[in-house]
Amino acid sequence: MMLKTRKLFQQSQFYSVACLSSLQEYFQLGNSFFQKKMYKEAIEQYNQCLKIYPEHVTSIQNIGLAQFQQNELDKSIQSFKRVLQIQPKSDKALYHLGVCYLYSNQLELSFDVFQKCTQYSPKNEVYFYYLGLSSLRMNLLCQAQQYFLRSLDISPTNQEVLYCLGVAYHLQGQKKQTISVYEKLLSLDPKNLNYRNILCALKVMN
């Protein structure tokens, strides 16, 4: 009886090792397809991983990223929600979910997700930037400015955040602040003709 039990245990171990090996092969092949921007093929390989281990979080997350790249936003949202069912405090999955909501114009949901992100990681300038972007898209200009400034407190030379802050100031009719922002942008990137043209246009405006 003991010999039979030992044999069954050894067979189980062999099966587990074989499954793990197959999972790694499918996952690596999926990554290879993803890097080549062959997203449909990548998803097929990641799904093979999930047949072996249905809660393989990285495969689910990569499926969501591949779906996002194919502009399948509804499917991508469901994939990231599935990750969060397994790992509720995954700020990476929350981040990607927020971006999907933003791109699909679900702005209030995007804002709520990025607020949660800042609770998990309060010194991440990217999350405050996206809070500002969501607010800007909802035409909450003062709120957008506050979040862009929070982002710049953490990363003062981020040109993308500065540019959006300039847009928020401009839409509020705050000419002096807008000029100040674009002067800073031009000091960071003196050869940028876009910044230079915007600044010239602002200075000749009444």
N, C-alpha and C positions, 0 to 999 in steps of 0.2 A: 504493500500500500504506500509506504514511504517513497519507494523508488518511482512509483507511478506519479505521485504528487510532485517529486523533484523533476521528473521529465516534463510534466505539464508546465511547471514554473519556468524551466529552461526554454520551452517552446514559446511561452509568453514573453520572456525576455528577448528572444530572437525576433519575435513579431514586433515588439516595441522598437528595437534598434532599426529594423527594416523600415518601419513607418517613419521614424525620425529621419533616416537617410533620405527617403523619398520626399518627405516634407521639405528638407533642405534643398534638394535638387529642384523641386518645383518652384520654391521661393527664389532661388538664385536665377533660374531661367526667367521667372517673372520680372525680376529686377533688370535682367539683361534686355528684355523686350521693352521695359519701361524707359531705360536709358536711350534706347533707339527710337523712342516715341512711337512704338508699336503697341498702343494702349489696349486694343482689343485682345491681342495675343497675351499681353501681360495679365489682363484680368482673368483669362482662361487658366493661366498657370496658378494664380493666387487662389482661384476657386478650387483647384486641385488640392492645394494646401488645406483648404477649409473642409474638404471631404475627409481628410485625415484627422484634422484637429479644428473643429468648428469655431473655437474661440481663439484662433491664432490672430491676435490683435493687429500685428504689423501687416498681415495679408489683407485684413479688412480695411485698414487705413490706406494701404497702397491702392486697393480697389477704388476707394473714395477719391484718391488723388488722380487716378487714371480716368475715372468718370468725369471729374472736374475738367481735365484737359480735353475731354471730348465734348465739353459743354452740356453734359448730362447732369444738370445741377440737382434735380429732384432725387436722382439715384445717389448722387454723391452725398447729399444731405442724409439720406437714409443710412448710408454706410458709416458716416461719422457718428450718427446717433447710436448705431449698433456698437461701435467702439465704446461709446460712453455708457452703454448698458453694462459692459464688461468692466470698464475702468472709468467710473464716474468722475474722477478728478484728473483725467488726462487733459492738461491744458493744451497739448498739441492738437488733440481731436477737437476740443472746443474752438481753438483758433481757426482750424480749417472749416468747421461748421459755421462760424461767424462770417468768414470770407464768402462761403457759398450763399448764405443769407443775403449778404451785401450785393453780390453779383446778380442774385435773383430778385433784387429790389424789395426784399423783406426787411426793411430797414429797422423797424422796432425790434424784431427778433435778433438781428445782427447786433444792435446796441446792447440788448440784454445779455447776449453771449459774451461780448467783449468786456462788459462790466464784471461778469463772473470770472473772466480770465485775469482781470486786475486783482481780484481777491486772492487768487492762487499765486500770482506773480506780480506784486505791486511795483516792481522796478523795471518792468519790461516796457520800453518806449513804444514798441510796435502796437501793443494793445491800446495804449492811449491814443496813438495815431488813428487806429481804426474806429475808436469811439468818436474821435473828431470827425472822421470821414462820414460815419453813419449820421452824426448830427448835422453835418454840412449838407448831406443829401436830403435830410428832412427839413432843411432851411432853418435849423435852430442855430443861428450864427454865433451868438454869444457863447452858447454851450460848446460849439465847435472850437472857438478860439481858446477856451479854457483847457480843453483836452489837448489841443495842439501845443499849447504852452507847457502843459504837464509833460508831454513827450519830449519837448525841447529842454526841459529841466534835466532830463536824464541823458539826452543826446543832443547837445546844443548846435551841432553843425549838420544835422540831417536835412539835406536840401529838399527832399520830398515833403517833409513835414513843414518846413519853412514856406515852401511854395503854396501849400494848402492854407497855411495861416494867412499868407498874403491875399489869397482868394477870399477868405472869410472877412478880412479887414476891408477889402475892396467892395464886397457886396454890402457891407455895413456903411459904406461911404466914409470910412476912416482913412482919408488920403495920407495923412502924415505917417500913420502906423504902416500903411501899405508900402509907401516909399522906403521906410526904414527897413522893412523886411527884404525888399528887392535889392536894396543897397548891400545888405549883408550877403544875400545870395551871390551878387556879382563879386563881392570880395572873396567869396569862397571859390568861385569859378569865373575868373575874369574874362575868359574867352567865350563865355556862353552868350550868343547873340540874342537868344530869346529873353534872357534876363535884362540885357542891355536895352532891347527894343521896348519891353514893358516899362522899364524905368523911365526911358525918354518920353513915352506916351503919357505916363502918369504926371511927369513934371510940366508938360505943356497943357495939361487939362486945367480948366478953370476950377 
